[in-house]
Amino acid sequence: MENTRRDFIKTSVLAAGALTFGLNGNAVGSNEYPYTLPALPYGFNALEPFIDEKTMMIHHGKHHQTYTDKLNAALEKFPDYQSKGLQNLFAQITLLPVELKTAIQNNGGGYWNHSFFWQILSPVKKEPSEELLAAITKSFENMDKLKSEMIAAGLSVFGSGWVWLIETAQKDLKIVTTTNQNNPMMGDANDKGAPILGIDVWEHSYYLKYQNKRVEYFNGIWNVIDWHRVSALYF
Ligand code: MN3
């Protein structure tokens, strides 16, 4: 019984994850080895004043590039896994050879999470769909409470990690956090689901502009969330 339920959840998460990629196409990055750094869908300075140009240049050009390179270097040694697709590797993470598991967690996660992150930000203000707004109202009462709960969750991450809004297998919205570059699609995540929004809470994503004021970073980045994109990921 328990196994059947777990398999169901896993299959649902996988299906949702696959659709996440499908909706965004190549724009969320490649999904097969060798992985390539996806171009930003806007200029490095486009999210000013909320996210500064220098941070974007380093974050995309250095951090994301490094995750990409290290992911490829790890998969180079494991040819049998090169064409499996990152989301399948995430789902099966506990079954991977130890060396590959660590690389997929850190650099596969780093690759996917950032590819996703750039896509859910936009310099142009957009509103959520009626459908997403209804789901947010059902789970959080309103947008303001979603925001304050996401900020509280983001502040609760000790050290480096991410805060996510996920759609669970039961189609509920839920706020979850992960440490390091883990994400809710990984087979060993406490709360699994398909991410529809994710905010990077590593210091490298805000330190140059906000220093230790993570709450100000959250208030800033909230202005540049692409709610059309987030809405498209919710279904
Ligand atoms: Mn980052």
Boltz pocket constraint, residues with backbone or C-beta under 6 A from the ligand:
constraints:
  - pocket:
      binder: B
      contacts: [[A, 59], [A, 63], [A, 114], [A, 200], [A, 202], [A, 204], [A, 205]]
      max_distance: 6.0
